[in-house]
Each structure stands twice: as C-alpha cells, then as structure tokens.
C-alpha cells in the first residue's frame, strides 16, 4: 500500500493522476478506512471487526456474504474482499463476528481502480497578493515516459469571464490572475485536461471546484431609507408596530452576513425615552412602555442601526435608517359642548337654522372618532326640530322642520346630546359636558286669514237669477291676541257670475248660472276669493268655493247631423238622424221626431219614421227628386219635466249617384280640371316670355351694330383691345379741386403754322375750309368757361365741314408753363417741329398700323 506525504501544501497521489509536491513511501497501513458494501445489516469498526445490526435469518440458504472495502485515506487507494457467513449447527446467531486479521489480508485483496476527485480549492476574495497567484499543481503518472500538455476549461478560464484562471501547460501549475469577488461569482467549476504532444487525450478530465471565500467587504443596506409605520394610541406594551429589513451582500452563512439591529435614538423622548424596542435578529419593532397618546405626541422618529459580524461593533460594518411611527387615533375623547345655547325663530317658518351648536373633540379631525352626531333627548315631543351635522365644522345645525304656532307655543327648551360616529373605547366614561341645553324663543308674525273650510262645496240648480244669495264664505284671523279687520274680495271668477260682500263675506249671483257653460267642468264651477287683514304688513289668504250645478231642462234638442246627402232615385233604406240636447237625463232623450206641417210639400215628398228613442229615419216618399238642396223642417221634443220642443232644419242634398250609390258631383269634376283663371294665367305667362325673348334679340342686334361701328378703322389682326383695360377714374381728391383758370389762355401769339398739325392721318377727311369756332377773350373769367365749351360744341355740330367723331379736333390752347404734360400724342405745345414716330415700327406688328399713320410724313 502506498501513502502520501505533505510538503508545503496539499498533495494526493494515485496510479492515475497526482497532485504533486509529495512523494510516496510505505506507511504500514496506519490510515486505513473500512466500509461495508451495499448492506444495511452490517458495519465494520476501525479495528476491522464486523458487527450485525439486526437479527439475521439463515434458515433457507444457511450462508451469507459481505463485501468489505478498505481505503488508504492518504493515497485514496481502495482494496476489497468478500466475507462469507455460515449458520451454526446449534442455531445460535452471534451478534458480534470478529473478522480477526482482516488487515493482514489486504495485501492479497484485489486492488480497485478509480478516478481521482480533487477536493475543492478555497480562494479568499479581494486578495492583495502578487498575481498570478499559484493555487495547485496538476500532474499525471504518465508524464514520466513522454511529454504531456495540461489545460483547463470552463467559466473563468476559456469561457466568460475569461482569463481569471490560467495553467502552465508543461508544469500543470494552476494560478489565478486577479482578485476574486464572491458577491459576483461565488465558485468556479473547471475541468483539467492532459494530452500528449499530438493532442491525444492521455487521462480523463478531472473536475476542479474553486470556492471563493467570503470577506466582510459589504455594509448592510436597508431596503428603504425611511420606514413608515403606525400603532394605535393607548397600545399595551408588547404590541407589534412594524418590521425593518436590511440586507448584506456578504455570505449569510458566515458572520460577515449575519446582521443585528438596535435602536440608536428616539425623538421625542416623551413620555419615556424607551417607548419601543427592536428584535435584534428579525428587525421587529414593538412597544415596551405604556402611555402612547396621539393628542400629546402624534409620531415618533427612530434611528435604527444594522451591524454585520453578528453585531460586533469592533469588526462589523454598520448602516442606519430612519423609522417614522405614526400614532393612530382611537376614540378616547368624547365631544364636549362649550356652553349652553340660545336661539329664536319666527312662527310658521320651516327649514330655518335656529342655532349652531359647537363642540370640541381632541381626537383627530375629520375621522369617525371626531365627527359628532347630535340627538335631541328632551323638549321636542312633537318632532319639530332636527340637528344635522356640518361635516366641515362639526357643528350641529339646530333646524326647524315643522311649522310652529306662536299662539300655541312661545318657547322651547331642548336638551341635545352629542356623540361620535364610533363608540368610545372601553374604559372611557361618558362626559357630563356631552349634553347641552338650548333655549328657543318663538317670534310672532302677522299670519294670513284662513278660510274654513277650504275649499267649500255647495250644490245649486242652474238657472238661478242674478241677485240670488248663495252662501257666506268667511275667514278667521289666526292672531288671537291682535285685533284686525278682515276684508274680502274676488280673486278668480272666469264667467263673472258671483260677487262677495267685502265685510260679511256673503256671496251672491250677478248673472244666471248655466251648467252648459264652457267654464263648468264636470258640472262643477270653481271661484277663488281672497281675505286680507289690516296688519302691518297686511297678510292675505285665499279660499276656493266649489259650486256643483244641478241640471234643469233649459235646452231644446236640435237635429243631428245638420246636412245629409241623398240620390235622385234613393233606395228603401233612407237616412238615419238623431238629436242633440245639452241637458242631462232625464231632461234629454228619449226624443220624439215629427215632420213640420209647413211647407205642405214636405210631408208630400218625405216621410219620417221613429226607430227608437234616439234615432229616426228620413225617406223619400216619391220615386224621383230633382237634384238640388232641400230644407226639411224637423220638430224634436225631449223627455224632460215640462218637455221642450224645437224645430230645426235638416239640409238634404239630392244628387246624381253612380252604380255604387255615391253622389257624382259635377262641380267637383269641373274643379278637378283647369279653370278659366288658370288658363288665363298660363296665357299671360307665355306672352311675357315671348316679349322677353324679343327684347333680348333686339338688344343683341343693337350690340352687334355698335361693335361693328367701333371696328371700322381697326384691322382685326392688329386689334389690341383685349390687352387694354378701362377703369373708372375717381380723381385726385381735394387737390384736384384747386383749378388755375388763368392757364386757359387764347393762343393769339402762336404761329399760325403751329396751330395746325402738318401730319394728316390717312383716314382723315381732307379739310378745305377753316372752321369758324368762337374765340375766347384774353381776359379769363371763371364764369365764361362753360359758355365757351357750349358755344364750341354748338359750332361744331352746325358745321357741315366738321370731321367725323374719330378725326382730329382742334381745341383752344391751354397756355404755357403747365406742370401737366400734353394730352395729345399728335402735337406738343413745347415744340412746333415734327415728331419722329419711326420708332413705332420697332414695337412689333401690332403697332405697324400706327407707325404708318403717323410716320408717313405728308403722304
């Protein structure tokens, strides 16, 4: 058996791969470890004694075997041997079997070949040593006969993050190149390879696990910079408040990541400096003292410290956080009235606030523990008051909800109790100041007179004459302690049938009451009266008189319908008629129908037979009757007590009928066509259209003539009018109104040759006579300009030798020194010489005609 010797570092040797710096020698099997094979019935001690762990049954086979392994703890070499058991003849089964000299048999036991497992390599993080730093050397037994090359693979070697671990390919020395960070990567799994120079694998790859040993290089970090919690006021010691949490990136299985909490400070330190404590392991904060009162301290601020290294202040790293603990409110303070209250209200007023009831409550505002609920517990047996709560101010609004009569009750004394929306916590007794007394004074007002009963109903027969007394309708004054005079008047009487005495209230008729009037609805007529007192200010009340009118037989019946149609040759059925009577039964039907005796031809041509009490049938007695309208007098009598009769005329239209028995009205046929008026209107419209067309044609012809006259002297090819636009000239404003009339002078001093133009247009008529135009005097006068123009116009119109309208006309000379240019393109007042118009030929073909007219000289 071979052993291992440690020289300056860990060393393991096998027959396959070895971690060197060690050498092998005979160790006498001093470090041998025994192990039983896959069996739970036996065990082997360090001395090589095999024991049974339970009773064995060898009845069937009488034999058993066991594989025992032995391993050199230094060299890791393993041997095995098989132990056979035989049952004893006496049937006794020993509980201890001494294998004896099992160690001496190990030399002859079979040697077991196995793969070598390298123990994990521990490397501390944040190392400051020189890099690369050697970790371990890997060697193979086969490097004695040939050259081998070593390599490592895996994350940290040839996989990201690459280059952290390197190996000397010849010596097999594994090294780390930089400091490791456990919080980034806690361990590395590499594989070592051994190949020959040809790249052939000579050994199976070996797994290498490198654990990064944690160092205390991270402070605890709280999950929040500020923690917020709450606890009800009055909580008992030991009540849970909240939990604070901190984390440490270091290994939580070591002291580097084991945190401890403690409270550094408490603010305010009232009523005690140690109102809270914290569980140093879990961070749970609990109360340790009584006396939490929100009305005194609303919140506490704690500074919490977390320290690693299990809280050791010498070696541990610390951090702090702020904890704000809010004391939540409970209903431990009842509402308290500050004083008693007084109020006053006028009688008969409702929904009026009499008084505002105020309370004080030390609990947190606008919470159920602060909001007050008011209740009247005494003094309001009739329920005339209520006390709702103003949610913004928490005041009780004492309000009148039912009318109060001053004459019945003048004062009220109420007892009002205030409570919170939630009940007080246990142990808080009710406070005597939670009730208050409210005194209310009722003020008298001038009340309106009241009709009684209202409305008042009476029954009368219709037809009462004017001046008949119907009833007395009076009102009473509610103010018994005041003497006031009541006066009556009529407020609403649509038919104007009644009047009321202003002093006594007696009602009488001023017209006949008629049940059939349109103002009567369902036999009832309503009249409204008003009663006013003499108070200051006056008050008034209204009352309604309802008159139920009983029917009498005061209306005679009349025939219905009033007009019917019948054929010239009627059939035997006839026409059914009835009667209409505004009266009610029994003053209406049944009716009696009869034809009047006059005119005499009525009964000769017609017959009227009674069908029943409501209807009768009118028939034509003769076989034919000429078309037209006939008035048939029919006398109808009702069935009232003292019956009433009436003769009404039935208008019968006799007409020609078709085969269906319907009247054929020729007037309707004529009306369906076009009448004379419609035909005349159509003819007038046609004539107007023809006149309009004729006028349009005449206007078009006149327009064509004017257009032809304007184009006599213009070649159509040289017509440039489509490029010339004419606009209205509005003038120059006020500056053009200042005329210098002195410029209009008679050109007596001009050379006669300069007066006439030496160039004659080709279309100008030759002039053989001098025109005799009036000569204006040399002394200009503003009044003679118009006369001069009219005289010149008259002379030109009467001159038979005058040129046509498109020829050159000679006007008087305006005078020299004018600031305006010449208005004539044929003559300039500044020069008597000829003008050169040859340049017009260069302007294109459109100006060639103009150049020929003015540039041709005397020709």
Secondary structure as UniProt FT lines:
FT   STRAND          12..13
FT   STRAND          17..19
FT   TURN            28..29
FT   STRAND          32..36
FT   STRAND          42..44
FT   TURN            46..47
FT   STRAND          50..52
FT   TURN            59..61
FT   STRAND          63..72
FT   TURN            73..75
FT   STRAND          78..86
FT   TURN            89..90
FT   STRAND          96..97
FT   HELIX           103..108
FT   STRAND          110..112
FT   STRAND          121..124
FT   TURN            125..126
FT   STRAND          133..137
FT   STRAND          139..140
FT   HELIX           141..144
FT   STRAND          148..153
FT   TURN            156..158
FT   TURN            162..163
FT   STRAND          165..167
FT   TURN            169..171
FT   STRAND          173..176
FT   TURN            182..184
FT   STRAND          187..196
FT   TURN            197..198
FT   STRAND          206..213
FT   STRAND          221..222
FT   STRAND          226..232
FT   TURN            233..234
FT   TURN            237..238
FT   STRAND          240..243
FT   STRAND          246..247
FT   TURN            252..253
FT   HELIX           255..257
FT   STRAND          260..267
FT   STRAND          276..278
FT   TURN            280..282
FT   STRAND          284..287
FT   TURN            294..296
FT   STRAND          299..307
FT   HELIX           309..311
FT   TURN            313..315
FT   STRAND          318..328
FT   STRAND          336..337
FT   STRAND          341..346
FT   TURN            347..348
FT   STRAND          352..357
FT   STRAND          359..360
FT   TURN            365..366
FT   TURN            368..370
FT   STRAND          372..378
FT   TURN            381..382
FT   STRAND          385..389
FT   TURN            391..393
FT   STRAND          396..400
FT   TURN            406..408
FT   STRAND          411..420
FT   TURN            426..427
FT   HELIX           432..434
FT   STRAND          435..443
FT   STRAND          450..451
FT   STRAND          456..461
FT   TURN            462..463
FT   TURN            466..467
FT   STRAND          469..472
FT   STRAND          475..476
FT   TURN            480..481
FT   STRAND          487..492
FT   TURN            494..495
FT   STRAND          498..500
FT   TURN            502..504
FT   STRAND          506..509
FT   TURN            515..516
FT   TURN            518..519
FT   TURN            522..523
FT   STRAND          524..532
FT   STRAND          540..550
FT   STRAND          558..560
FT   STRAND          563..567
FT   TURN            568..569
FT   STRAND          575..580
FT   TURN            585..586
FT   STRAND          592..595
FT   HELIX           600..605
FT   STRAND          606..610
FT   STRAND          615..620
FT   STRAND          628..637
FT   STRAND          645..655
FT   TURN            659..660
FT   HELIX           666..672
FT   HELIX           676..710
FT   TURN            711..713
FT   HELIX           716..718
FT   HELIX           721..723
FT   HELIX           733..737
FT   HELIX           741..743
FT   HELIX           752..755
FT   TURN            762..763
FT   HELIX           782..784
FT   HELIX           785..798
FT   TURN            800..801
FT   TURN            805..806
FT   TURN            829..830
FT   HELIX           838..843
FT   HELIX           845..847
FT   HELIX           848..854
FT   TURN            857..858
//
